[in-house]
Amino acid sequence: MGKYEKASSTYDPLLKVLVRESDTSSDRIRAKLSNHYEWCFCELCWRSTEYAISMAAPKVFKRLKRGNIKAVPLTESIRTEARKKTDTLVARYERALKGEFGKYEPPRMLGRYCDMQELRGDFSVAAFREHVERRMLVSTWARHGELLRPSALPAHPEGAARPSKLYCEVHNPRRSDEARRAYQRDRRFTLEYEDLIEKIWSQGAAVLPRWDIETWAEVRKNAYNQLQALKSPTSSMDDLLNQGITNQAEIARQLGVSRQAVSAAIKRRGRKQAMR
């Protein structure tokens, strides 16, 4: 499996300086990051990867001497400038929707200033403004320095591993003993998990919008819950019982199994508790 090294600067929130980061990525990671929909999801569940979370929290810094940096605050003047730019673009988009600039101008503006996945088919002026406001704020802020992502998430202690591009915090084996156990438990069923995801997409081909990132997350979550119910039905049932759900029909519906299977599992659970 080939690898390449790419050096870049990131902000270390503990040292409060720029650090040189050598990003060595495998073909597997490069293939994952090139997928417009799956790049942000944990390999073992529906949650966002640590890397995706870190990418969503950029900061702007100004370089000082001797490698030091200074954080650029997001001032009211920057916000005001960004709002003016937003108002200008929104006004042009409204005119474009009326056909003043030709039929291709609205989709051109959507493609340039918005994330089509996040729009979820809503091309209204309000949706356009919501996306443009966020982008204009970041781009205006970045003009006062360098836009960088942190090399560690805020909750991580000093010396912690870099944000994972493959796993979420729940499944990153380098993060904690509990995460390592979750990784070892769910990694065994990777192929079954991928098969369930494809099965859900296939069954809902007529109604599930593949362009909607929220639908991708929901499909992955449904597949994960089904897999847990199949592989660890007792633990999944315990979670529902602890939530106060005692109706066997409701438990069977949520786990996707028969009432007979739930009844048998409850009896086994009772026998195990009686033997303790």
C-alpha positions in Angstrom: 0.0 0.0 0.0 1.6 3.2 -1.1 2.1 6.3 1.1 3.0 9.9 0.5 4.2 12.6 2.9 2.8 16.1 2.8 4.1 18.7 5.2 1.8 21.4 6.5 1.5 23.9 9.4 -1.2 23.4 12.1 -1.9 25.1 15.3 -1.1 23.3 18.6 -3.6 24.6 21.2 -1.4 23.5 24.0 1.9 25.0 22.9 0.0 27.9 21.3 2.4 28.0 18.3 2.5 26.7 14.7 3.9 23.2 14.4 5.1 21.5 11.3 3.0 18.4 10.7 4.0 15.7 8.3 0.8 14.1 7.0 1.6 10.5 5.9 -1.5 9.1 4.3 -2.1 5.6 2.9 -3.9 4.8 -0.3 -6.8 3.7 1.9 -7.1 7.2 3.6 -6.7 9.0 0.3 -9.5 7.0 -1.2 -11.7 7.7 1.8 -11.0 11.4 1.7 -11.8 11.5 -2.0 -15.3 10.2 -1.4 -17.6 13.3 -1.2 -20.1 11.5 1.1 -18.2 8.9 3.1 -15.0 10.9 4.0 -16.5 12.3 7.2 -17.9 9.1 8.6 -16.3 6.7 11.0 -15.4 3.3 9.4 -17.3 1.4 12.1 -20.4 3.6 12.7 -22.4 6.7 11.6 -20.5 9.2 13.7 -18.2 11.9 12.3 -14.5 11.1 12.4 -12.2 13.1 14.7 -10.6 14.6 11.6 -14.0 15.8 10.2 -14.7 17.5 13.6 -11.3 19.2 13.6 -11.9 20.5 10.1 -15.1 22.1 11.1 -13.4 24.2 13.8 -10.8 26.3 12.0 -9.1 29.4 13.5 -7.2 32.3 12.0 -3.7 33.2 13.1 -1.0 35.7 12.3 2.6 34.7 12.1 5.1 36.3 14.4 8.8 36.0 14.8 10.6 32.8 15.9 7.7 30.6 14.9 5.2 32.1 17.3 1.7 33.1 16.2 -1.1 35.3 17.4 -4.8 34.4 17.2 -6.8 36.8 15.2 -10.1 37.6 17.0 -13.4 37.5 15.1 -14.2 41.2 15.6 -17.5 43.0 14.9 -15.9 44.9 12.0 -15.1 41.5 10.3 -18.7 40.4 10.9 -20.0 43.6 9.4 -17.8 43.3 6.3 -18.9 39.7 5.9 -22.6 40.7 6.2 -22.2 43.3 3.4 -20.6 40.8 1.1 -23.4 38.3 1.9 -26.1 40.9 1.2 -24.5 41.7 -2.2 -24.4 38.0 -3.2 -27.9 37.3 -2.0 -29.3 40.3 -4.0 -27.6 39.0 -7.1 -28.9 35.5 -6.5 -32.5 36.9 -6.2 -32.1 38.7 -9.5 -30.6 35.6 -11.0 -33.6 33.5 -10.0 -35.8 36.1 -11.9 -33.7 35.3 -15.0 -31.8 38.6 -15.3 -28.5 36.9 -15.9 -29.6 33.9 -17.9 -30.8 30.5 -16.9 -27.3 29.2 -15.9 -26.4 31.9 -13.4 -28.4 30.4 -10.4 -26.8 26.9 -10.6 -23.4 28.5 -11.2 -23.8 30.6 -8.0 -25.0 27.6 -6.0 -22.1 25.5 -7.1 -19.6 28.3 -6.3 -20.8 29.5 -2.9 -22.8 26.5 -1.5 -22.3 22.9 -0.5 -24.8 21.0 -2.6 -24.9 18.1 -0.1 -25.8 20.4 2.7 -28.5 22.3 0.7 -30.5 19.0 0.5 -32.4 20.2 -2.5 -33.4 23.5 -1.0 -32.4 26.2 -3.5 -34.4 29.0 -1.9 -33.0 32.5 -1.2 -33.1 31.8 2.5 -31.0 28.6 2.1 -28.5 30.4 -0.1 -28.1 33.2 2.4 -27.5 30.7 5.2 -24.7 29.0 3.3 -23.2 32.2 2.0 -23.2 33.9 5.5 -21.0 31.1 6.9 -18.6 31.1 4.0 -18.2 34.9 3.7 -17.5 35.1 7.5 -14.7 32.5 7.3 -13.2 33.9 4.1 -13.3 37.5 5.4 -11.8 36.4 8.7 -9.0 34.5 6.8 -7.9 37.7 5.0 -6.4 38.9 8.3 -4.1 35.9 8.7 -3.9 32.2 8.0 -6.8 29.8 8.3 -5.6 26.7 10.1 -7.2 23.7 11.7 -6.0 22.5 15.2 -3.7 19.6 15.5 -5.7 18.3 18.5 -9.3 18.5 19.6 -10.0 20.7 22.7 -10.8 17.8 25.0 -7.7 15.8 24.2 -4.8 15.9 26.7 -1.2 16.8 25.9 0.5 14.1 23.8 -2.7 12.6 22.5 -2.8 11.1 19.1 -3.7 13.3 16.1 -7.4 13.4 15.1 -8.1 10.1 13.2 -9.2 10.2 9.6 -10.8 6.8 9.9 -12.5 6.6 13.3 -14.7 8.6 15.6 -13.7 9.2 19.3 -15.9 6.3 20.3 -14.0 3.8 18.0 -10.4 5.3 17.9 -8.3 2.6 19.6 -5.7 5.2 20.5 -8.1 7.4 22.5 -9.1 5.3 25.5 -9.5 1.7 26.8 -13.2 2.0 26.3 -12.7 3.1 22.7 -10.3 0.2 22.1 -12.8 -2.3 23.3 -15.5 -0.7 21.1 -13.0 -0.9 18.2 -12.2 -4.5 18.8 -15.9 -5.4 19.2 -17.2 -3.7 16.0 -14.2 -4.3 13.8 -15.0 -8.0 13.6 -18.2 -7.1 11.8 -16.9 -4.6 9.2 -18.0 -6.7 6.2 -21.4 -7.4 7.6 -21.8 -3.7 8.4 -21.0 -2.7 4.8 -23.4 -5.3 3.5 -26.2 -4.0 5.7 -25.6 -0.4 4.5 -25.8 -1.5 0.8 -28.9 -3.5 1.6 -30.7 -0.5 3.1 -29.7 1.7 0.1 -31.0 -1.0 -2.3 -34.3 -1.5 -0.5 -34.9 2.3 -0.3 -33.6 3.1 -3.8 -36.8 4.7 -4.8 -37.2 7.0 -1.7 -33.7 7.5 -0.2 -32.0 10.6 -1.7 -28.3 9.7 -2.2 -27.4 13.4 -2.5 -28.5 14.1 1.1 -25.7 13.8 3.6 -28.2 13.5 6.5 -29.7 10.4 4.8 -26.2 8.9 4.5 -25.8 9.3 8.3 -29.3 7.9 9.0 -28.6 4.8 6.7 -25.3 4.1 8.5 -27.0 4.5 11.9 -29.8 2.1 11.0 -27.3 -0.4 9.7 -25.3 -0.1 12.9 -28.3 -0.6 15.1 -29.4 -3.6 13.1 -25.9 -5.1 13.3 -25.8 -4.7 17.1 -29.2 -6.3 17.4 -28.1 -9.3 15.3 -24.6 -9.7 16.9 -25.3 -8.5 20.5 -29.1 -8.7 21.0 -28.9 -9.0 24.7 -26.8 -5.8 25.2 -29.1 -3.9 22.9 -32.2 -5.2 24.7 -30.6 -4.2 28.0 -30.2 -0.6 26.7 -33.9 -0.5 25.9 -35.0 -2.0 29.2 -32.8 0.5 31.1 -34.7 3.3 29.1 -37.9 2.0 30.6 -39.2 0.2 27.5 -40.6 -3.1 28.7 -43.2 -3.9 26.0 -41.8 -6.9 24.1 -43.5 -5.9 20.9 -41.9 -2.5 21.0 -38.5 -4.0 21.9 -38.8 -6.4 18.9 -39.8 -3.5 16.6 -36.8 -1.4 17.6 -34.3 -4.2 17.4 -35.8 -5.6 14.2 -36.3 -9.1 15.6 -39.3 -11.3 16.4 -41.2 -11.2 19.7 -40.3 -14.8 20.3 -36.6 -13.8 20.1 -37.1 -11.0 22.6 -39.1 -13.3 25.0 -36.3 -15.9 24.9 -33.6 -13.3 25.5 -35.5 -11.9 28.5 -35.8 -15.4 30.0 -32.0 -16.0 29.5 -31.4 -12.6 31.0 -33.5 -13.5 34.1 -31.7 -16.8 34.5 -28.3 -15.2 34.4 -29.4 -12.6 37.0 -30.8 -15.3 39.3 -27.4 -17.1 39.2 -25.4 -14.1 40.3 
